[in-house]
Every structure is written in structure tokens, then in C-alpha cells.
Amino acid sequence: MSLKSTIYKAHVNVADMDRNVYVDQSLTLAKHPSETEQRMMLRILGWCLFADENLQFTKGLCVDSEPELWKKTYCDTVELWIELGLPDEKRIKRACSLSSRVVLLTYNDNASSVWKKQSLNKLYPFANLTVINVQDEILDAAANEVERTMSIQATIEDELVWFSIGDKVISIKPDMWKRADI
């Protein structure tokens, strides 16, 4: 018998002064049994960083051909592809060919530093790729506040994020490892 996903609900309010985007939305997330709470919170943070009413969570871990989040046009083309983790160059190349813009959110301090040394230089030809690293300390703090129903506020200004979960406020300055040329 396989384990079922756990459903989480988050009411998210995003005020992104850098992009002039203000979104208030209720999100429903399915946390796969093998997914950690840190990774789930990274998905929510990724949604907040690129907040848009059309940005959707996908089947993620369950389907290899989809990212964690994407924004599609009405013609079903992918405008934004958000990937989590430390994928190989082949997966990133595929994502960059399928989407106008690709964002890779890396995590896991030890593994991501090794991945950066081995892979980042190979990714510079992909002009539509942005790579952002989020430190374990930040994800651990966010994971400590996880509840099945959450209220999250994200305020973004000058590339600094104030991520509030309930009464806890986490200040986040994501490490920009590569910025898209577009």
C-alpha cells in the first residue's frame, strides 16, 4: 500500500515592490510522502518570488516531464518554468528549450556547493536561465512554522524578501548564482 500525499492550504499575500505585483491567493499543495517540509516551503517561496495568478503548482515529483511550478499561456506554451533541486544539464537544457524563462531554485548547502562547482559554468549558454540558491537555515526556519493551514505574507523589495508565516518573520536574501540575460 502506497502512502498518500498530505494536503496543505496556504493563504498567501505577496507584495512585490520590485515588480509592482500584488497578489492575494489561496494555494493548495500536495506534499508527496518523500518530500520534506523544507522542500515544500521552497515551493511556496518560489511561488511568492514569481507570484502571478496564473503560476501553478504541477504534479512535480510524480511527473518527470514537469517542473515544480509553471506559468502557461492560453495557447498552452510555457512562459515560466520553475525547477527545484540540483538537476543535470540535460534537464535544464530541455526546460530552457520548452520555456521562455527558466528559474532553478537550488537548496541543500553541502550538495548545492558541489553542484555549483561542477555544473554552473556549463549553464551560462542558457540565456533564459536564472539560478537562485536558498540556504538551509532559511528553509529550516520556514519548515518549523509549517501547519496544515497557513497564512503567509511575502514582501519583496530590493531583492530582499520578508517571509512571514503566522507570527514568524524570516528575512531572506537569496543567493543569485546566475541571472537570465533576457
Rosetta silent file (secondary structure, phi, psi, omega in degrees, C-alpha in Angstrom):
SEQUENCE: MSLKSTIYKAHVNVADMDRNVYVDQSLTLAKHPSETEQRMMLRILGWCLFADENLQFTKGLCVDSEPELWKKTYCDTVELWIELGLPDEKRIKRACSLSSRVVLLTYNDNASSVWKKQSLNKLYPFANLTVINVQDEILDAAANEVERTMSIQATIEDELVWFSIGDKVISIKPDMWKRADI
SCORE:     score description
SCORE:     0.000 S_00000001
   1 L     0.000  126.046 -178.982    0.000    0.000    0.000 S_00000001
   2 L   -86.617  150.801  177.463    1.493    3.328   -1.027 S_00000001
   3 L   -75.863  148.927  179.869    1.400    6.402    1.160 S_00000001
   4 L   -98.143  157.149  176.281   -0.788    9.283    0.066 S_00000001
   5 L   -67.218  151.667  175.702    0.178   12.909   -0.265 S_00000001
   6 E   -99.318  132.426 -177.736   -0.659   15.272    2.586 S_00000001
   7 E   -91.841  131.705  175.893   -2.712   18.312    1.622 S_00000001
   8 E  -121.888  145.721  176.806   -1.680   21.758    2.884 S_00000001
   9 E  -121.927  135.095  179.978   -3.539   25.007    2.402 S_00000001
  10 E  -134.427  126.151  170.768   -1.854   28.378    2.414 S_00000001
  11 E   -91.932  116.927 -172.313   -3.412   31.790    2.101 S_00000001
  12 E  -116.019  130.207  175.699   -0.609   33.806    0.507 S_00000001
  13 E  -119.418  118.767 -177.539   -0.357   37.562    0.257 S_00000001
  14 E  -117.401  129.156  172.396    2.528   38.857   -1.872 S_00000001
  15 E  -121.424   98.086 -178.475    3.616   42.472   -2.173 S_00000001
  16 E  -102.976   95.851 -177.944    6.474   42.539   -4.687 S_00000001
  17 L   -71.680  -23.734  178.911    7.591   46.144   -4.929 S_00000001
  18 L   -67.601  -34.219 -178.002   10.429   45.239   -7.321 S_00000001
  19 L  -109.794   -1.243 -174.994    7.949   44.040   -9.988 S_00000001
  20 L    58.104   46.174  179.852    4.864   46.033   -8.919 S_00000001
  21 E  -118.742  128.932  179.896    2.977   42.774   -8.341 S_00000001
  22 E  -131.982  114.528 -174.610    0.415   42.422   -5.560 S_00000001
  23 E  -131.227  136.826  175.210   -1.329   39.067   -5.226 S_00000001
  24 E  -127.485  111.647 -172.144   -3.645   37.644   -2.594 S_00000001
  25 E  -147.253  150.141  173.443   -4.400   33.990   -3.269 S_00000001
  26 E   -96.905  129.021 -178.921   -5.273   30.710   -1.602 S_00000001
  27 E  -115.191  143.716  172.781   -2.986   27.836   -2.562 S_00000001
  28 E  -118.431  126.184 -178.407   -3.491   24.112   -2.126 S_00000001
  29 E  -120.732  139.706  172.725   -0.358   21.968   -2.054 S_00000001
  30 E  -103.593  116.662  179.156    0.037   18.222   -2.088 S_00000001
  31 E   -92.453  112.286  179.560    3.155   17.221   -0.131 S_00000001
  32 L   -60.818  145.035 -179.068    4.473   13.952   -1.543 S_00000001
  33 L   -55.162  -29.207 -179.716    5.370   11.382    1.167 S_00000001
  34 L   -87.901   -5.639 -177.619    9.052   11.577    0.160 S_00000001
  35 L   -85.280  138.583  176.708    9.096   15.395    0.193 S_00000001
  36 L   -84.309  162.368  176.699   10.492   17.251    3.206 S_00000001
  37 H   -66.970  -30.716  176.912    8.783   20.246    4.738 S_00000001
  38 H   -61.541  -44.950 -179.138   11.839   22.327    3.755 S_00000001
  39 H   -67.210  -39.378  177.545   11.316   21.460    0.092 S_00000001
  40 H   -61.884  -41.882  179.033    7.600   22.175    0.316 S_00000001
  41 H   -68.100  -30.028  174.566    8.353   25.600    1.803 S_00000001
  42 H   -66.047  -36.615  175.558   10.837   26.218   -1.029 S_00000001
  43 H   -61.712  -42.882  179.417    7.973   25.577   -3.472 S_00000001
  44 H   -66.739  -42.929  177.587    5.882   28.180   -1.655 S_00000001
  45 H   -60.621  -42.477  177.247    8.812   30.622   -1.567 S_00000001
  46 H   -59.777  -40.963  177.708    9.315   30.057   -5.299 S_00000001
  47 H   -62.555  -42.594 -179.135    5.655   30.831   -5.887 S_00000001
  48 H   -65.447  -41.382 -178.500    5.999   34.034   -3.847 S_00000001
  49 H   -62.747  -30.552 -177.178    9.170   35.161   -5.655 S_00000001
  50 L  -122.951   31.859 -173.490    7.433   34.885   -9.032 S_00000001
  51 L   -49.006  134.071  178.221    3.847   35.413   -7.876 S_00000001
  52 L  -164.369  142.927 -179.405    1.257   35.550  -10.595 S_00000001
  53 L   -60.771  -23.064 -178.891   -2.369   34.487  -10.671 S_00000001
  54 L   -97.468    0.847  177.788   -1.502   32.059  -13.495 S_00000001
  55 E   -78.295  124.145 -172.897    1.522   30.468  -11.769 S_00000001
  56 E  -124.732  147.395  169.729    0.533   26.909  -10.879 S_00000001
  57 E   -75.938  142.620  178.462    1.939   24.008   -8.913 S_00000001
  58 L  -105.843 -168.557  175.977    2.332   20.919  -11.087 S_00000001
  59 L   -75.432  -10.113  171.274    2.460   17.237  -10.221 S_00000001
  60 H    49.775 -110.559 -176.084    6.176   17.864   -9.573 S_00000001
  61 H   -58.448  -25.374 -175.310    7.833   14.824   -8.027 S_00000001
  62 H   -82.086  -18.510 -176.322    5.277   12.494   -9.576 S_00000001
  63 L  -132.013  116.852 -177.604    5.931   13.512  -13.212 S_00000001
  64 L   -67.038  -25.000 -174.586    9.449   13.805  -14.640 S_00000001
  65 L   -86.923    2.839 -179.488    8.362   15.925  -17.592 S_00000001
  66 L  -121.461  152.066  173.618    7.025   18.800  -15.461 S_00000001
  67 L   -81.303 -171.128  175.217    8.694   21.355  -13.205 S_00000001
  68 L   -78.057  -36.559  179.146    7.501   22.181   -9.703 S_00000001
  69 E  -139.608  150.331  171.898    5.733   25.328  -10.889 S_00000001
  70 E  -154.212  157.946  174.813    4.884   26.786  -14.239 S_00000001
  71 E  -122.620  121.222 -178.973    3.053   29.611  -15.864 S_00000001
  72 E  -112.133  154.581  174.699    1.425   28.793  -19.176 S_00000001
  73 L   -83.408  174.987  177.722   -0.194   30.986  -21.794 S_00000001
  74 L   -67.260  -19.859  177.402   -3.717   30.462  -23.064 S_00000001
  75 L   -89.161    6.913  176.767   -2.134   28.653  -26.040 S_00000001
  76 L    72.609   19.687  172.356   -0.568   26.166  -23.589 S_00000001
  77 L   -90.832  149.759 -176.046    3.024   27.320  -24.134 S_00000001
  78 E   -88.412  119.389  176.841    5.194   27.600  -21.044 S_00000001
  79 E   -87.101  -39.807 -177.000    6.202   31.170  -20.146 S_00000001
  80 E  -137.108  128.755 -179.267    7.894   30.355  -16.820 S_00000001
  81 E  -121.063  117.151  179.705    9.338   27.028  -15.676 S_00000001
  82 E  -112.713  117.924 -177.218   10.445   26.814  -12.034 S_00000001
  83 E  -109.335  146.873  176.458   12.593   23.824  -11.109 S_00000001
  84 E  -117.586  147.059  173.193   13.804   22.832   -7.631 S_00000001
  85 L   104.527 -149.470 -174.322   16.924   20.957   -6.648 S_00000001
  86 L  -130.073   68.136 -175.498   20.118   20.096   -8.471 S_00000001
  87 L   -72.038  163.665  176.887   19.131   18.781  -11.912 S_00000001
  88 L   -80.919  168.455 -176.303   21.584   17.673  -14.556 S_00000001
  89 H   -60.686  -35.071 -179.234   22.458   19.785  -17.570 S_00000001
  90 H   -61.607  -43.506  179.634   20.214   17.702  -19.855 S_00000001
  91 H   -66.027  -40.382  179.478   17.082   18.505  -17.807 S_00000001
  92 H   -66.975  -41.613  178.454   17.932   22.215  -17.712 S_00000001
  93 H   -59.642  -43.751  178.618   18.601   22.276  -21.451 S_00000001
  94 H   -61.399  -46.396  179.157   15.198   20.662  -22.053 S_00000001
  95 H   -60.175  -43.865 -179.074   13.472   23.182  -19.770 S_00000001
  96 H   -65.620  -28.133  178.146   15.202   26.108  -21.483 S_00000001
  97 H   -81.224  -22.886 -177.753   14.045   24.852  -24.879 S_00000001
  98 H   -93.974  -14.801 -173.130   10.426   24.435  -23.705 S_00000001
  99 E  -132.081  150.039  176.522   10.007   27.715  -21.822 S_00000001
 100 E   -66.305  -33.880 -177.395   10.608   31.408  -22.382 S_00000001
 101 E  -143.243  136.519  179.837   12.105   31.698  -18.906 S_00000001
 102 E  -126.442  134.543  176.189   13.517   29.077  -16.517 S_00000001
 103 E  -122.888  129.393  176.219   14.277   29.518  -12.825 S_00000001
 104 E  -111.826  119.698  176.106   16.223   26.943  -10.854 S_00000001
 105 E  -102.421  109.839  179.760   15.934   27.151   -7.065 S_00000001
 106 E   -94.939  156.434  178.287   18.760   25.154   -5.507 S_00000001
 107 L  -155.216  178.413 -175.828   18.960   24.102   -1.874 S_00000001
 108 L    77.066   88.521 -171.179   20.873   21.756    0.449 S_00000001
 109 H   -47.318  -49.613 -176.499   24.013   23.735    1.328 S_00000001
 110 H   -66.070  -51.041 -177.657   26.542   20.889    1.058 S_00000001
 111 H   -68.156  -37.418 -177.221   25.234   19.329   -2.146 S_00000001
 112 H   -69.414  -32.811  177.824   24.480   22.667   -3.843 S_00000001
 113 H   -67.615  -37.531  176.100   28.029   23.974   -3.320 S_00000001
 114 H   -67.166  -45.524  178.945   29.410   20.831   -5.010 S_00000001
 115 H   -58.904  -41.909 -179.446   26.806   21.111   -7.791 S_00000001
 116 H   -59.459  -46.341 -179.667   27.725   24.774   -8.298 S_00000001
 117 H   -63.806  -37.160 -175.660   31.414   23.935   -8.798 S_00000001
 118 H   -85.907  -31.476 -167.583   30.636   21.099  -11.208 S_00000001
 119 H  -117.504  -27.952 -169.735   27.668   22.427  -13.175 S_00000001
 120 H   -60.030  -41.902 -179.499   27.185   26.185  -13.043 S_00000001
 121 H   -61.299  -30.650  179.542   29.778   27.075  -15.702 S_00000001
 122 H   -71.244  -16.248 -173.754   28.085   24.683  -18.135 S_00000001
 123 H   -94.704   -7.252 -177.520   24.802   26.607  -17.744 S_00000001
 124 L   -62.789  -28.359  176.626   25.939   30.074  -18.861 S_00000001
 125 L   -64.358  -18.279 -178.714   24.986   29.475  -22.531 S_00000001
 126 L   -84.078   95.443 -173.727   21.320   29.260  -21.470 S_00000001
 127 L   -65.605  -24.533 -176.692   20.337   32.938  -21.711 S_00000001
 128 L   -95.586   14.629 -176.796   16.825   32.377  -20.323 S_00000001
 129 E  -105.699  132.440  171.393   18.023   30.619  -17.128 S_00000001
 130 E  -117.351  135.084  177.583   18.191   32.109  -13.634 S_00000001
 131 E  -120.838  122.347 -178.720   19.757   30.114  -10.790 S_00000001
 132 E  -124.515  130.735  177.060   18.968   31.094   -7.197 S_00000001
 133 E  -103.452  135.845  176.534   20.279   29.301   -4.114 S_00000001
 134 L  -116.886  125.137 -174.476   18.292   29.291   -0.869 S_00000001
 135 L   -72.523  150.092 -179.289   20.243   28.383    2.255 S_00000001
 136 H   -56.856  -38.916 -178.556   19.248   25.532    4.561 S_00000001
 137 H   -56.206  -40.333 -179.885   18.981   27.868    7.559 S_00000001
 138 H   -68.963  -46.661 -178.784   16.161   29.760    5.840 S_00000001
 139 H   -67.282  -35.166  176.662   14.272   26.625    4.807 S_00000001
 140 H   -63.928  -43.068  179.207   14.676   25.096    8.281 S_00000001
 141 H   -63.121  -41.403  178.799   13.203   28.232    9.875 S_00000001
 142 H   -67.596  -41.164 -178.824   10.265   28.158    7.449 S_00000001
 143 H   -64.328  -30.355  178.408    9.723   24.408    7.947 S_00000001
 144 L   -65.730  -17.583 -177.285    9.491   24.907   11.718 S_00000001
 145 L  -102.542    2.632 -175.539    6.360   27.013   11.133 S_00000001
 146 L   -65.117  133.153  172.292    4.535   24.585    8.830 S_00000001
 147 L  -137.248  161.879 -178.351    0.910   23.836    9.627 S_00000001
 148 L   -63.064  -30.223  174.299   -1.764   22.176    7.530 S_00000001
 149 E  -125.513  121.318 -174.714   -3.431   25.584    7.145 S_00000001
 150 E  -129.036  154.475  171.511   -1.086   28.568    6.972 S_00000001
 151 E  -117.081  121.651 -174.687   -1.211   32.286    6.414 S_00000001
 152 E  -124.943  135.180  176.095    1.858   33.581    4.572 S_00000001
 153 E  -122.196  128.619  175.851    2.869   37.131    3.750 S_00000001
 154 E  -123.610  121.461  176.432    5.798   37.843    1.423 S_00000001
 155 E  -114.688  124.659 -175.380    7.069   41.362    0.980 S_00000001
 156 E  -121.581  125.258  177.562    9.781   41.796   -1.646 S_00000001
 157 E  -153.033  131.791 -178.663   11.823   44.946   -2.079 S_00000001
 158 L    54.113   42.030  179.084   15.348   45.455   -3.448 S_00000001
 159 L    60.326   18.158  174.118   15.661   41.656   -3.890 S_00000001
 160 E  -108.976  135.931 -176.488   15.172   41.159   -0.144 S_00000001
 161 E  -115.795  127.388  169.948   12.226   39.023    0.971 S_00000001
 162 E  -102.158  109.498 -173.386   10.406   39.297    4.289 S_00000001
 163 E  -107.335  108.965 -176.977    8.649   35.957    4.511 S_00000001
 164 E  -107.182  128.265  175.346    6.065   35.829    7.305 S_00000001
 165 E  -124.453  109.988 -174.498    4.405   32.608    8.421 S_00000001
 166 L    61.874 -122.859 -179.826    1.988   33.251   11.229 S_00000001
 167 L   -93.534   -7.251 -176.437    3.954   35.342   13.762 S_00000001
 168 E   -88.746  129.159  176.995    7.403   34.307   12.476 S_00000001
 169 E  -115.396  126.087  179.736    9.224   36.680   10.083 S_00000001
 170 E  -115.899  124.738  177.319   12.184   35.374    8.109 S_00000001
 171 E   -90.315  125.798 -174.622   14.438   37.780    6.247 S_00000001
 172 E  -125.638  126.417  171.002   15.714   36.192    3.034 S_00000001
 173 L  -118.690   90.002 -177.581   18.395   37.441    0.656 S_00000001
 174 L   -59.277  142.865  177.014   18.519   34.675   -1.979 S_00000001
 175 E   -80.901  114.625  179.418   21.951   33.985   -3.496 S_00000001
 176 E   -86.417  104.485 -178.683   21.721   34.870   -7.188 S_00000001
 177 E   -86.608  -30.171  177.507   24.125   32.437   -8.866 S_00000001
 178 E  -154.236  131.828  179.017   23.082   33.219  -12.442 S_00000001
 179 L  -109.609  135.487  178.762   20.695   35.839  -13.774 S_00000001
 180 L   -58.649  146.006 -179.695   18.856   35.361  -17.089 S_00000001
 181 L   -83.773   -2.370 -176.504   20.064   37.608  -19.885 S_00000001
 182 L   -96.947    0.000    0.000   16.504   38.349  -21.008 S_00000001
